[in-house]
Amino acid sequence: MGFQSKVNLKPGRGVRSAYADVVKTEVERMNSGYHLPARLRVTVKRCKRNARFLAYYSTSRRKITLCTNYIDDLYRAAEN
């Protein structure tokens, strides 16, 4: 059996709970269908407005970081 992903939220970084809830729900949904061979962290954080990347993966930390800017863009795209 593989490891489950874990949502790691950093308080005080400008992350609204709505962002965290959406990402947590999606990670839990993926966990029900996939079992990874190692733990994978998913972090939501506030990034600079002109950040070059809005989501990225760190191989050394086995962590996906989603910027709140990216989540804003996804919401706007879903409305259209």
C-alpha positions in Angstrom: 0.0 0.0 0.0 1.3 3.4 -0.9 1.4 6.6 1.1 -1.4 9.2 1.0 -0.7 12.7 0.0 -0.8 15.3 2.7 -2.1 18.9 2.5 0.3 21.1 4.4 -1.0 24.6 5.0 1.1 27.4 6.4 -0.9 29.8 8.5 0.0 33.5 8.3 1.0 33.4 4.7 -2.2 34.9 3.3 -3.8 31.6 2.5 -7.6 31.8 2.7 -9.4 28.7 4.1 -11.4 28.5 0.8 -8.2 27.8 -1.1 -7.2 25.2 1.4 -10.6 23.5 1.4 -10.7 23.2 -2.4 -7.2 21.8 -2.6 -7.7 19.4 0.4 -10.9 18.1 -1.2 -9.1 17.4 -4.5 -6.2 15.7 -2.8 -8.5 13.5 -0.8 -10.4 12.6 -4.0 -7.1 11.7 -5.7 -6.0 9.7 -2.6 -9.0 7.5 -2.9 -7.9 6.4 -6.4 -4.1 6.4 -6.3 -1.6 5.1 -3.9 1.9 6.6 -4.3 5.1 4.8 -3.3 6.2 7.7 -1.2 4.6 10.6 0.7 3.8 13.7 -1.4 3.1 17.0 0.2 0.8 19.5 -1.3 1.2 23.1 -0.1 -0.9 26.2 -0.8 0.9 29.5 -0.3 0.7 33.1 -1.3 3.3 33.9 -4.0 4.5 37.2 -5.5 2.0 38.7 -7.9 4.5 38.5 -10.7 5.8 35.0 -9.8 7.3 33.2 -12.8 5.6 29.9 -11.8 2.3 29.5 -10.1 2.6 25.9 -9.3 5.8 23.8 -9.0 7.2 20.5 -7.8 10.3 20.1 -5.6 11.9 16.7 -6.2 14.2 17.0 -3.2 11.2 17.7 -0.8 8.6 15.6 -2.7 6.3 18.6 -2.5 3.8 20.3 -4.9 3.3 24.0 -4.2 0.2 25.8 -5.5 0.2 29.5 -5.4 -3.1 31.3 -4.5 -2.7 33.3 -7.7 -3.0 30.1 -9.7 -6.1 29.0 -7.8 -7.6 32.5 -8.6 -6.9 31.9 -12.3 -8.6 28.5 -12.1 -11.7 30.0 -10.5 -11.9 32.7 -13.2 -11.5 30.2 -16.0 -14.2 27.9 -14.5 -16.6 30.8 -14.5 -16.3 31.3 -18.2 
